[in-house]
Amino acid sequence: MRKNLFLSFLFIFLIGCSIRVRTVYDHQTDFKKYKSFCWLVGCEFKMKAPKSFEDSLVKKYMQRALIAEMKSKGIEYNPHTPDLLMGVHITIKTDTAILYHRTDDQPFLMSPQFAQPEQLIINKGTLVIDLIDQAKSKVVWRSVAVSFFERYPELTEANFRKGVAAALKNFPPKP
């Protein structure tokens, strides 16, 4: 049984080994001037995401993760006079993987019997974070974290923090 559990975890690990992050930013922008941020639409947190992410707890996890990560970079959440506006988009494609578990611990050649297959639902997804200069109404930073949900499939607050930290790892860019 432990072998089967280990193989399941190994499979999940191998299909989502790392988050690939791509960033694009305005090289003419002085990012040191930004001290505060708020959400893009009227400073009310909204993220464009599939219906399964409409749960208020999931939104709260994402919101907390973004505020904590920006704060760690010296940029405070300020709904009154933000320097930056943040837009958050999540795209998800659901895929299925089938795992077959052996019924006993005998070597494969001696006992080729299998139990019922186990079906795993895998969310293949991308997290996109846009930062817009409030005064100029211009996007100054975009981060695209590909494979975010393969690496962290459970929608927990800790996993959102890991994914957001990866997506904003290189923000602000070094001059």
C-alpha positions in Angstrom: 0.0 0.0 0.0 2.8 2.4 0.9 4.4 1.7 -2.5 1.2 2.7 -4.3 0.9 5.9 -2.3 4.5 6.7 -3.0 4.0 6.1 -6.7 0.9 8.3 -6.8 2.9 11.1 -5.2 5.8 10.6 -7.5 3.5 10.7 -10.5 1.9 14.0 -9.3 5.4 15.4 -8.6 6.7 14.5 -12.0 3.8 16.0 -14.0 4.3 19.4 -12.3 7.9 19.7 -11.3 8.2 23.4 -11.5 6.4 26.6 -12.0 7.6 28.4 -15.1 7.4 32.1 -14.7 7.6 34.6 -17.5 7.7 38.3 -16.8 7.4 41.3 -19.0 7.9 44.9 -17.7 8.5 48.4 -18.8 12.3 48.9 -18.6 11.8 52.7 -18.4 9.8 52.5 -15.2 11.4 53.3 -11.8 9.8 50.6 -9.6 11.3 52.1 -6.4 8.6 54.9 -6.6 5.8 52.4 -5.9 4.8 52.2 -2.3 1.2 51.1 -2.4 -1.3 49.0 -4.4 -4.9 48.2 -4.7 -7.1 45.9 -6.9 -7.8 46.9 -10.5 -11.6 47.2 -10.4 -12.6 49.9 -7.8 -10.2 48.5 -5.2 -12.5 45.6 -4.8 -10.7 42.2 -5.1 -11.9 40.4 -8.2 -10.0 37.7 -10.1 -11.0 36.3 -13.4 -11.1 32.6 -12.9 -13.2 29.5 -13.6 -16.4 29.0 -11.6 -14.7 26.5 -9.3 -12.6 29.4 -8.0 -15.6 31.6 -7.1 -15.6 30.2 -3.6 -15.2 33.1 -1.2 -12.5 31.1 0.8 -10.4 30.6 -2.3 -10.7 34.3 -3.2 -9.7 35.2 0.4 -6.6 32.9 0.2 -5.5 34.5 -3.1 -6.1 38.0 -1.7 -4.1 37.3 1.5 -1.3 35.7 -0.5 -1.0 38.8 -2.8 -1.1 41.3 0.0 1.5 39.4 2.0 3.8 39.0 -1.0 3.6 42.7 -1.9 4.1 43.7 1.7 7.3 41.6 1.8 8.5 43.7 -1.1 7.8 47.0 0.7 4.5 47.8 -1.1 1.5 48.2 1.2 -2.2 47.6 0.4 -3.9 51.0 0.2 -7.5 51.2 -1.2 -7.5 55.1 -1.0 -4.4 56.3 -2.9 -2.7 53.4 -4.6 0.4 53.8 -6.8 -0.3 50.5 -8.5 -3.4 48.6 -9.5 -3.3 44.8 -9.6 -5.3 42.5 -11.9 -5.4 38.8 -11.3 -6.4 36.2 -13.9 -6.4 32.4 -13.5 -6.9 30.0 -16.4 -7.6 26.3 -15.8 -7.8 23.3 -18.0 -8.9 20.1 -16.2 -7.2 16.9 -17.3 -7.5 13.3 -16.1 -4.8 10.8 -15.3 -5.4 7.1 -14.6 -3.3 5.3 -12.1 -3.3 1.5 -11.8 -2.5 0.0 -8.4 -1.4 -3.6 -8.0 -3.5 -5.7 -5.6 -0.6 -7.2 -3.7 3.1 -6.8 -3.1 4.2 -9.7 -5.3 6.6 -9.0 -8.2 4.8 -7.9 -11.4 5.8 -11.1 -13.3 4.3 -13.4 -10.7 1.1 -11.5 -10.1 -0.1 -9.2 -12.9 -3.5 -8.6 -11.4 -4.5 -5.0 -10.9 -7.2 -3.4 -8.8 -9.6 -0.9 -10.3 -7.9 2.1 -11.8 -7.7 5.3 -9.8 -8.7 8.4 -11.6 -6.9 11.7 -10.7 -8.2 15.0 -11.7 -5.4 17.4 -12.5 -5.9 21.1 -12.9 -3.5 22.5 -15.4 -3.4 26.2 -14.9 -1.8 29.6 -15.2 -1.7 32.5 -12.8 -1.4 36.0 -14.5 -0.7 39.1 -12.4 -0.8 42.5 -14.0 0.5 45.7 -12.3 -0.7 49.0 -13.7 0.7 52.4 -12.9 -2.3 54.3 -11.5 -1.2 57.7 -12.6 -0.3 56.7 -16.2 -3.0 54.0 -16.7 -0.3 51.8 -18.1 0.7 48.2 -17.5 4.3 48.3 -16.0 4.6 44.6 -15.0 3.1 41.3 -16.1 3.9 37.9 -14.6 2.7 34.6 -16.0 3.1 31.6 -13.8 2.6 28.5 -15.9 2.0 25.1 -14.2 1.0 26.8 -10.9 -1.9 24.4 -10.3 0.0 21.3 -11.3 2.7 22.1 -8.7 0.2 23.0 -6.0 -3.1 21.2 -6.8 -4.8 21.8 -3.4 -6.4 25.1 -3.1 -5.0 25.9 0.3 -3.7 29.3 1.6 -0.2 27.9 1.9 -0.2 26.8 -1.8 -1.5 30.1 -3.0 1.3 31.8 -1.1 3.9 29.6 -2.7 2.4 30.2 -6.2 2.2 34.0 -5.7 5.7 34.1 -4.3 6.9 32.3 -7.4 5.0 34.6 -9.7 6.3 37.7 -8.1 9.8 36.4 -7.3 11.5 38.9 -9.7 9.4 41.9 -8.7 10.5 44.6 -8.6 13.1 44.1 -11.3 16.7 44.9 -10.5 17.8 48.1 -12.3 
